[in-house]
């Protein structure tokens, strides 16, 4: 049985439980400078616990449900409030990794 209910008002599944208790280690960038995050690369993470490092230094668990050319939407984890719906512009994401 999947870890999320089948329906919600946002167009995709919402996780029922929290993400993994430990964030992953940030991968080393392959070379200095900016690394592009595109719709094709993050599409693989739809429906998976995904850890995101933003260009502004924020980092958090995310559960993507939809990807467009320039943005991704899904549920962002907050320890105090749980999951809340959010959208993120892909050009604001530095790096990400998702569970297999």
Secondary structure as UniProt FT lines:
FT   STRAND          4..5
FT   TURN            9..10
FT   STRAND          14..15
FT   HELIX           39..43
FT   TURN            44..47
FT   STRAND          49..54
FT   TURN            55..56
FT   STRAND          59..67
FT   STRAND          71..78
FT   TURN            79..81
FT   STRAND          82..89
FT   HELIX           90..92
FT   STRAND          93..98
//
